[in-house]
Amino acid sequence: MKFLNVNVYFLSFVMIYFDYTNKGFLMKKILMILLFFVAIVNAKVLNSVALVVEKEPITNYDIEQTMKLLKLPREQALAVLINEKMELSQIKQFSIVVNELEVDAAISKILTQNKMNLEQFKNSLKAKGQNYELFRHNLKKDLEKRKLYEKIASMNKTDFSEESAKKFFEANKEKFLFYTSIDVKIYRSNDQAILEKMKADKKITLKAQNVNLNPHNADPRLLALLSQLKIGEFSPVLNSKEGFELYEVMAKGGANVPEFEQIKDSVMNVYFNEQRQNYIQDYFDKLRSKLNIEYLKN
């Protein structure tokens, strides 16, 4: 593929050279034909099907674009695409559908969270080089995936018993560690997307406020959330009175584990969610082992 690209550049140069000579008219026509041919070959290689997953094709172009977008090596990008095709196959199997009204409702929720109207949201996307219709398309795909995961999770026989939750708590006390002193950096913005991008890229673009959070100045729920994060890790982007906030954990102290009765509801919730996540993971692991993948020679 690199060889073909080199030929394109070489032929382009030669064609320009002959364009400025009076004796190169015939040669120029020949080179134009060759240049056109090489361009077609390049396009065919790029758009050729690399493999087929459950009758769904993955092209070399798909792989290249995923590598660029997610900044992944080829094998990891391929794994992402295979997972997407696997999900798509399951969405079709379960006849999962998301209609336009559901997409509208999801967008309305986003507008409310970001405190803006639709026109402002479209302008915000445009300023970032994004297209609103493409955003709707991707959002619809995300909603389909959510429905798929909910469908799969509903197939699991979830244990809701308090006795089992208590055993889970005793075996996983580290999951419920609570720190009474947490040093954080707080980043604030009126635009949620700015904070999401900063978190994803791990490139600090905003000035931070250094704060020590403790039971006297912070909501216990915030302390519980930040207690579960590692040093240097970011929190989810959270709503605030002024807009949105992102927390970076710098240090933690005063660790203790509350009694089961004090946090029973939280334990039940964690236990319930972990059962769901484990079942979904196991479901896809089994499915992946049975995938029909056909690798094609290009």
KEZA-655220 format. One record per residue (C-alpha): residue in one letter; x, y, z; residue number from 1. Coordinates in steps of 0.05 Angstrom, whole numbers, m for minus. Layout:
BEGIN
type:A, xx:X, yy:Y, zz:Z, seq:NUM
...
This chain:
BEGIN
type:M, xx:0, yy:0, zz:0, seq:1
type:K, xx:58, yy:47, zz:16, seq:2
type:F, xx:91, yy:27, zz:m50, seq:3
type:L, xx:29, yy:48, zz:m88, seq:4
type:N, xx:27, yy:115, zz:m53, seq:5
type:V, xx:100, yy:128, zz:m71, seq:6
type:N, xx:83, yy:113, zz:m144, seq:7
type:V, xx:27, yy:164, zz:m142, seq:8
type:Y, xx:74, yy:219, zz:m118, seq:9
type:F, xx:128, yy:199, zz:m168, seq:10
type:L, xx:80, yy:197, zz:m227, seq:11
type:S, xx:50, yy:264, zz:m206, seq:12
type:F, xx:120, yy:295, zz:m206, seq:13
type:V, xx:138, yy:266, zz:m274, seq:14
type:M, xx:72, yy:288, zz:m303, seq:15
type:I, xx:84, yy:360, zz:m280, seq:16
type:Y, xx:154, yy:357, zz:m310, seq:17
type:F, xx:129, yy:335, zz:m378, seq:18
type:D, xx:74, yy:387, zz:m375, seq:19
type:Y, xx:128, yy:441, zz:m379, seq:20
type:T, xx:164, yy:410, zz:m439, seq:21
type:N, xx:140, yy:413, zz:m511, seq:22
type:K, xx:161, yy:343, zz:m527, seq:23
type:G, xx:125, yy:307, zz:m472, seq:24
type:F, xx:52, yy:309, zz:m495, seq:25
type:L, xx:47, yy:235, zz:m510, seq:26
type:M, xx:85, yy:216, zz:m447, seq:27
type:K, xx:39, yy:261, zz:m407, seq:28
type:K, xx:m23, yy:225, zz:m432, seq:29
type:I, xx:8, yy:157, zz:m415, seq:30
type:L, xx:27, yy:181, zz:m345, seq:31
type:M, xx:m43, yy:208, zz:m334, seq:32
type:I, xx:m72, yy:139, zz:m349, seq:33
type:L, xx:m21, yy:107, zz:m303, seq:34
type:L, xx:m36, yy:157, zz:m247, seq:35
type:F, xx:m110, yy:144, zz:m254, seq:36
type:F, xx:m98, yy:69, zz:m251, seq:37
type:V, xx:m54, yy:73, zz:m189, seq:38
type:A, xx:m106, yy:117, zz:m154, seq:39
type:I, xx:m160, yy:65, zz:m169, seq:40
type:V, xx:m115, yy:9, zz:m141, seq:41
type:N, xx:m103, yy:50, zz:m78, seq:42
type:A, xx:m177, yy:62, zz:m69, seq:43
type:K, xx:m192, yy:m12, zz:m78, seq:44
type:V, xx:m140, yy:m32, zz:m27, seq:45
type:L, xx:m167, yy:19, zz:23, seq:46
type:N, xx:m240, yy:0, zz:13, seq:47
type:S, xx:m228, yy:m75, zz:8, seq:48
type:V, xx:m260, yy:m120, zz:59, seq:49
type:A, xx:m209, yy:m144, zz:111, seq:50
type:L, xx:m255, yy:m192, zz:147, seq:51
type:V, xx:m328, yy:m211, zz:156, seq:52
type:V, xx:m359, yy:m218, zz:226, seq:53
type:E, xx:m426, yy:m253, zz:229, seq:54
type:K, xx:m439, yy:m233, zz:156, seq:55
type:E, xx:m421, yy:m160, zz:172, seq:56
type:P, xx:m359, yy:m134, zz:133, seq:57
type:I, xx:m302, yy:m94, zz:162, seq:58
type:T, xx:m261, yy:m57, zz:111, seq:59
type:N, xx:m189, yy:m33, zz:114, seq:60
type:Y, xx:m218, yy:38, zz:113, seq:61
type:D, xx:m258, yy:22, zz:176, seq:62
type:I, xx:m195, yy:m2, zz:210, seq:63
type:E, xx:m153, yy:58, zz:189, seq:64
type:Q, xx:m207, yy:108, zz:212, seq:65
type:T, xx:m215, yy:73, zz:279, seq:66
type:M, xx:m140, yy:75, zz:289, seq:67
type:K, xx:m138, yy:149, zz:276, seq:68
type:L, xx:m201, yy:167, zz:316, seq:69
type:L, xx:m184, yy:126, zz:378, seq:70
type:K, xx:m108, yy:130, zz:370, seq:71
type:L, xx:m101, yy:54, zz:374, seq:72
type:P, xx:m54, yy:4, zz:341, seq:73
type:R, xx:m85, yy:m38, zz:286, seq:74
type:E, xx:m100, yy:m100, zz:329, seq:75
type:Q, xx:m136, yy:m61, zz:383, seq:76
type:A, xx:m175, yy:m21, zz:331, seq:77
type:L, xx:m195, yy:m87, zz:299, seq:78
type:A, xx:m219, yy:m113, zz:366, seq:79
type:V, xx:m263, yy:m51, zz:375, seq:80
type:L, xx:m294, yy:m62, zz:307, seq:81
type:I, xx:m306, yy:m136, zz:319, seq:82
type:N, xx:m342, yy:m119, zz:384, seq:83
type:E, xx:m385, yy:m68, zz:347, seq:84
type:K, xx:m405, yy:m120, zz:295, seq:85
type:M, xx:m419, yy:m170, zz:351, seq:86
type:E, xx:m465, yy:m118, zz:384, seq:87
type:L, xx:m498, yy:m102, zz:318, seq:88
type:S, xx:m512, yy:m176, zz:307, seq:89
type:Q, xx:m545, yy:m181, zz:376, seq:90
type:I, xx:m586, yy:m117, zz:364, seq:91
type:K, xx:m614, yy:m150, zz:302, seq:92
type:Q, xx:m625, yy:m216, zz:337, seq:93
type:F, xx:m665, yy:m184, zz:393, seq:94
type:S, xx:m702, yy:m138, zz:343, seq:95
type:I, xx:m681, yy:m76, zz:383, seq:96
type:V, xx:m706, yy:m11, zz:354, seq:97
type:V, xx:m696, yy:62, zz:375, seq:98
type:N, xx:m745, yy:111, zz:342, seq:99
type:E, xx:m735, yy:185, zz:328, seq:100
type:L, xx:m778, yy:205, zz:388, seq:101
type:E, xx:m730, yy:169, zz:434, seq:102
type:V, xx:m671, yy:204, zz:402, seq:103
type:D, xx:m707, yy:271, zz:410, seq:104
type:A, xx:m719, yy:256, zz:484, seq:105
type:A, xx:m646, yy:239, zz:495, seq:106
type:I, xx:m624, yy:304, zz:460, seq:107
type:S, xx:m674, yy:344, zz:502, seq:108
type:K, xx:m641, yy:314, zz:564, seq:109
type:I, xx:m572, yy:334, zz:539, seq:110
type:L, xx:m597, yy:405, zz:525, seq:111
type:T, xx:m626, yy:411, zz:595, seq:112
type:Q, xx:m561, yy:386, zz:626, seq:113
type:N, xx:m520, yy:435, zz:585, seq:114
type:K, xx:m570, yy:492, zz:596, seq:115
type:M, xx:m576, yy:510, zz:522, seq:116
type:N, xx:m628, yy:507, zz:466, seq:117
type:L, xx:m623, yy:465, zz:403, seq:118
type:E, xx:m594, yy:521, zz:360, seq:119
type:Q, xx:m540, yy:535, zz:411, seq:120
type:F, xx:m524, yy:461, zz:415, seq:121
type:K, xx:m518, yy:456, zz:339, seq:122
type:N, xx:m471, yy:517, zz:339, seq:123
type:S, xx:m430, yy:485, zz:394, seq:124
type:L, xx:m422, yy:422, zz:353, seq:125
type:K, xx:m405, yy:462, zz:291, seq:126
type:A, xx:m351, yy:500, zz:329, seq:127
type:K, xx:m319, yy:434, zz:346, seq:128
type:G, xx:m322, yy:410, zz:273, seq:129
type:Q, xx:m379, yy:362, zz:287, seq:130
type:N, xx:m443, yy:351, zz:248, seq:131
type:Y, xx:m511, yy:350, zz:283, seq:132
type:E, xx:m540, yy:296, zz:238, seq:133
type:L, xx:m479, yy:252, zz:251, seq:134
type:F, xx:m487, yy:266, zz:326, seq:135
type:R, xx:m559, yy:242, zz:322, seq:136
type:H, xx:m538, yy:180, zz:284, seq:137
type:N, xx:m484, yy:162, zz:335, seq:138
type:L, xx:m532, yy:177, zz:393, seq:139
type:K, xx:m583, yy:130, zz:363, seq:140
type:K, xx:m530, yy:75, zz:360, seq:141
type:D, xx:m512, yy:87, zz:433, seq:142
type:L, xx:m585, yy:82, zz:453, seq:143
type:E, xx:m591, yy:16, zz:416, seq:144
type:K, xx:m531, yy:m10, zz:454, seq:145
type:R, xx:m562, yy:11, zz:520, seq:146
type:K, xx:m626, yy:m26, zz:503, seq:147
type:L, xx:m585, yy:m86, zz:484, seq:148
type:Y, xx:m548, yy:m87, zz:551, seq:149
type:E, xx:m613, yy:m78, zz:588, seq:150
type:K, xx:m643, yy:m136, zz:550, seq:151
type:I, xx:m584, yy:m181, zz:564, seq:152
type:A, xx:m582, yy:m161, zz:638, seq:153
type:S, xx:m656, yy:m176, zz:645, seq:154
type:M, xx:m642, yy:m248, zz:627, seq:155
type:N, xx:m600, yy:m257, zz:690, seq:156
type:K, xx:m630, yy:m284, zz:754, seq:157
type:T, xx:m607, yy:m228, zz:800, seq:158
type:D, xx:m599, yy:m242, zz:874, seq:159
type:F, xx:m632, yy:m187, zz:915, seq:160
type:S, xx:m625, yy:m219, zz:983, seq:161
type:E, xx:m596, yy:m179, zz:1041, seq:162
type:E, xx:m558, yy:m240, zz:1065, seq:163
type:S, xx:m520, yy:m247, zz:999, seq:164
type:A, xx:m507, yy:m172, zz:998, seq:165
type:K, xx:m476, yy:m176, zz:1067, seq:166
type:K, xx:m430, yy:m234, zz:1046, seq:167
type:F, xx:m411, yy:m192, zz:985, seq:168
type:F, xx:m395, yy:m133, zz:1032, seq:169
type:E, xx:m352, yy:m177, zz:1078, seq:170
type:A, xx:m313, yy:m204, zz:1019, seq:171
type:N, xx:m304, yy:m136, zz:985, seq:172
type:K, xx:m294, yy:m85, zz:1040, seq:173
type:E, xx:m242, yy:m48, zz:998, seq:174
type:K, xx:m298, yy:m28, zz:952, seq:175
type:F, xx:m331, yy:10, zz:1009, seq:176
type:L, xx:m271, yy:46, zz:1038, seq:177
type:F, xx:m291, yy:117, zz:1058, seq:178
type:Y, xx:m238, yy:172, zz:1063, seq:179
type:T, xx:m253, yy:231, zz:1109, seq:180
type:S, xx:m199, yy:276, zz:1078, seq:181
type:I, xx:m190, yy:281, zz:1002, seq:182
type:D, xx:m146, yy:332, zz:967, seq:183
type:V, xx:m173, yy:348, zz:898, seq:184
type:K, xx:m165, yy:395, zz:840, seq:185
type:I, xx:m232, yy:421, zz:815, seq:186
type:Y, xx:m240, yy:443, zz:742, seq:187
type:R, xx:m302, yy:483, zz:724, seq:188
type:S, xx:m335, yy:500, zz:658, seq:189
type:N, xx:m404, yy:519, zz:630, seq:190
type:D, xx:m390, yy:470, zz:573, seq:191
type:Q, xx:m393, yy:397, zz:593, seq:192
type:A, xx:m357, yy:375, zz:529, seq:193
type:I, xx:m295, yy:415, zz:548, seq:194
type:L, xx:m288, yy:377, zz:613, seq:195
type:E, xx:m303, yy:310, zz:580, seq:196
type:K, xx:m250, yy:323, zz:527, seq:197
type:M, xx:m199, yy:344, zz:580, seq:198
type:K, xx:m213, yy:281, zz:619, seq:199
type:A, xx:m207, yy:237, zz:558, seq:200
type:D, xx:m144, yy:269, zz:531, seq:201
type:K, xx:m113, yy:279, zz:601, seq:202
type:K, xx:m90, yy:348, zz:578, seq:203
type:I, xx:m104, yy:403, zz:628, seq:204
type:T, xx:m132, yy:464, zz:593, seq:205
type:L, xx:m167, yy:498, zz:652, seq:206
type:K, xx:m144, yy:530, zz:716, seq:207
type:A, xx:m157, yy:486, zz:777, seq:208
type:Q, xx:m180, yy:502, zz:847, seq:209
type:N, xx:m142, yy:463, zz:900, seq:210
type:V, xx:m189, yy:440, zz:956, seq:211
type:N, xx:m188, yy:392, zz:1015, seq:212
type:L, xx:m255, yy:358, zz:1020, seq:213
type:N, xx:m279, yy:330, zz:1086, seq:214
type:P, xx:m345, yy:315, zz:1121, seq:215
type:H, xx:m350, yy:388, zz:1143, seq:216
type:N, xx:m349, yy:419, zz:1073, seq:217
type:A, xx:m370, yy:364, zz:1025, seq:218
type:D, xx:m431, yy:321, zz:1012, seq:219
type:P, xx:m420, yy:250, zz:1038, seq:220
type:R, xx:m442, yy:223, zz:970, seq:221
type:L, xx:m386, yy:262, zz:936, seq:222
type:L, xx:m335, yy:236, zz:987, seq:223
type:A, xx:m360, yy:166, zz:975, seq:224
type:L, xx:m352, yy:174, zz:900, seq:225
type:L, xx:m282, yy:204, zz:905, seq:226
type:S, xx:m262, yy:151, zz:956, seq:227
type:Q, xx:m267, yy:98, zz:901, seq:228
type:L, xx:m219, yy:135, zz:854, seq:229
type:K, xx:m144, yy:125, zz:850, seq:230
type:I, xx:m94, yy:180, zz:861, seq:231
type:G, xx:m90, yy:220, zz:796, seq:232
type:E, xx:m156, yy:194, zz:771, seq:233
type:F, xx:m213, yy:239, zz:747, seq:234
type:S, xx:m285, yy:236, zz:771, seq:235
type:P, xx:m344, yy:236, zz:723, seq:236
type:V, xx:m364, yy:305, zz:700, seq:237
type:L, xx:m415, yy:329, zz:752, seq:238
type:N, xx:m469, yy:382, zz:750, seq:239
type:S, xx:m460, yy:443, zz:795, seq:240
type:K, xx:m496, yy:508, zz:808, seq:241
type:E, xx:m449, yy:546, zz:762, seq:242
type:G, xx:m447, yy:493, zz:707, seq:243
type:F, xx:m403, yy:431, zz:709, seq:244
type:E, xx:m345, yy:406, zz:751, seq:245
type:L, xx:m290, yy:354, zz:743, seq:246
type:Y, xx:m250, yy:329, zz:803, seq:247
type:E, xx:m179, yy:303, zz:801, seq:248
type:V, xx:m159, yy:264, zz:863, seq:249
type:M, xx:m90, yy:285, zz:890, seq:250
type:A, xx:m87, yy:252, zz:959, seq:251
type:K, xx:m131, yy:213, zz:1007, seq:252
type:G, xx:m129, yy:203, zz:1082, seq:253
type:G, xx:m171, yy:180, zz:1142, seq:254
type:A, xx:m193, yy:114, zz:1112, seq:255
type:N, xx:m247, yy:74, zz:1146, seq:256
type:V, xx:m300, yy:22, zz:1129, seq:257
type:P, xx:m370, yy:36, zz:1154, seq:258
type:E, xx:m414, yy:m18, zz:1184, seq:259
type:F, xx:m458, yy:m56, zz:1136, seq:260
type:E, xx:m522, yy:m27, zz:1166, seq:261
type:Q, xx:m497, yy:44, zz:1156, seq:262
type:I, xx:m488, yy:34, zz:1081, seq:263
type:K, xx:m535, yy:m24, zz:1067, seq:264
type:D, xx:m571, yy:11, zz:1009, seq:265
type:S, xx:m505, yy:28, zz:976, seq:266
type:V, xx:m480, yy:m43, zz:984, seq:267
type:M, xx:m544, yy:m71, zz:955, seq:268
type:N, xx:m537, yy:m24, zz:895, seq:269
type:V, xx:m464, yy:m43, zz:883, seq:270
type:Y, xx:m479, yy:m117, zz:891, seq:271
type:F, xx:m538, yy:m112, zz:842, seq:272
type:N, xx:m498, yy:m74, zz:790, seq:273
type:E, xx:m438, yy:m120, zz:795, seq:274
type:Q, xx:m482, yy:m181, zz:782, seq:275
type:R, xx:m510, yy:m147, zz:720, seq:276
type:Q, xx:m441, yy:m127, zz:694, seq:277
type:N, xx:m412, yy:m196, zz:706, seq:278
type:Y, xx:m470, yy:m229, zz:670, seq:279
type:I, xx:m464, yy:m182, zz:610, seq:280
type:Q, xx:m388, yy:m193, zz:607, seq:281
type:D, xx:m397, yy:m268, zz:611, seq:282
type:Y, xx:m451, yy:m266, zz:558, seq:283
type:F, xx:m406, yy:m230, zz:508, seq:284
type:D, xx:m345, yy:m272, zz:526, seq:285
type:K, xx:m384, yy:m335, zz:508, seq:286
type:L, xx:m411, yy:m302, zz:445, seq:287
type:R, xx:m341, yy:m280, zz:424, seq:288
type:S, xx:m315, yy:m351, zz:430, seq:289
type:K, xx:m368, yy:m373, zz:380, seq:290
type:L, xx:m362, yy:m316, zz:331, seq:291
type:N, xx:m361, yy:m332, zz:257, seq:292
type:I, xx:m302, yy:m291, zz:232, seq:293
type:E, xx:m276, yy:m298, zz:162, seq:294
type:Y, xx:m209, yy:m264, zz:146, seq:295
type:L, xx:m200, yy:m246, zz:73, seq:296
type:K, xx:m136, yy:m240, zz:33, seq:297
type:N, xx:m130, yy:m173, zz:m3, seq:298
